[in-house]
């Protein structure tokens, strides 16, 4: 009688464990899969200003950026001379915003685009995390 109960418990435990592994695999695949741009997709961009700016300039830049079509949020740091903003790529592009910025403010500025070396030296967790490895394994199987 005891062995029959132990076998049932083991069978149910293994079944539940396998079910949860499948649910986890589907969840990881769903989260990491490439997504098409939708109306609520946001992109972040950065403008490096190559000349000194004051807090007054930063306030003007921030106000101007918020009035541009497709801009969601803006941060301007006058000490580091960096403008970081998020925008809706379905409404505008980062290059268009940067070109408008340079023509309206007549500042020596350029859009920061990370190089391959910058990307390789960025977040080390992404490529080495267990979930990323599981995702790549599942992607390879499918």
N, C-alpha and C positions, 0 to 999 in steps of 0.2 A: 504493500500500500504506500509506503514511504517513497519508494523509487518511482512509482507512477506519478505521485505529486511533484517530486523533484523534476521529473522529465517534463511535466506540463509547465512548471515554472520556468525551466530553462528554455523550452520552446517559445513561450510567450515573451520572455526576456530577449531572446535572439530576434524574434519577429519585430518587436517594438524597436530594438536597436537598429535593425536593417531599415525599417520604415523611416526612422529619424535621420539616418544617413542619407537616404534618398531625398527626403525633404530638405536637408542641408545642401545637398548637391544642386537641387533645383533652385534653391534660394541664391546660392553663390552664382550660378549661371545667370539668373535673372538680374542680379545686381550689377555684375560686371559686363553684361552684354552691351555692345555698342547701341547707342540710341540716336535716332534721327532728331534733328532740331525741330522743336515745336514752338508754339506761341509763347510758352513760359520758360524756354531755355535762356540761360544767361551766360555771358562770357565775360571774363575779366581781362583787362588790358592795362598797360602802364605806359606813361609818357615820362621820359627823362628830359628835364629842362637843363640846358647846358650853360645857363647864366644865373646869377644870383636873383632871387625873388624875395619880396617882403611879405609880411602877413596880409597886407592890403592887396597885393597881387594875388596871393593864394585865395583870398575871399572872392576877388573878381573872377578868377579862373573857375572856382567852384560854382559860382552863380551862373557863369556862362555855360559850363558843362551841363548843369541841370536843365538848362533851356534847350539843349540839343535833343533832337528826335531819337528815341530809343535808349537814352541814358537812364539807368536805374539808381545807381549810387556812386558818389564821388568822394574821394579823400585826397586832400592836397597837403603835402608836407613842405613848408618853405625852407626848413633846415636842410633836408636832403634833396630838395628840388625835384620831387617825384610826385606825379599825379597818378593815382590808381582809380580805375572806374570799372563799373560793371554795366553791361548794355545787353539789349536784346538783339542777337545777330539776325533775326528775321526782319528787323526794322532798319538796321544800319550796320556799318562795318567799323572795326577799329581803325583801319587805315583812313576811312573817310572822316572820322571824328578828328584824328590827328592832323590830317591835312587842313581841315577847317580851323582847327586850333592854331596851327602855324600861320595860316593866312590872316586870321582875325587878330592874333596877339603879336605877330611879327617877332616871335621869340625863337631863339636857336633851340629847337626841341626835336626829339625823335621818339618814335615808338620803340619800346624795349621788346625785342623778340629773343627769347633764350636760344642759345646755341646748343648743339648736341652735347657739348661738354657740360654746359649748365644743367641740361636735363639729366645727364648721367650722374651729376653730383647733387641732384636735388634729393627728394625724399627717398632714403634707402629702404624704407619699410615696404613700399609698394611692390617691388620686384622680389623681395625676400620673405614676404609674409606667407604664412601657411595658407591663408585663404586664396591668395593669388596663385600659389602653386597648385592648390586643389582646383581652382578655376581653369588653369592651363591644362591640367590632366583631364578634366571633364571636357574641355573644348577639343582636346586631341582625340578623345574617344568618339565624340559626336561628329 
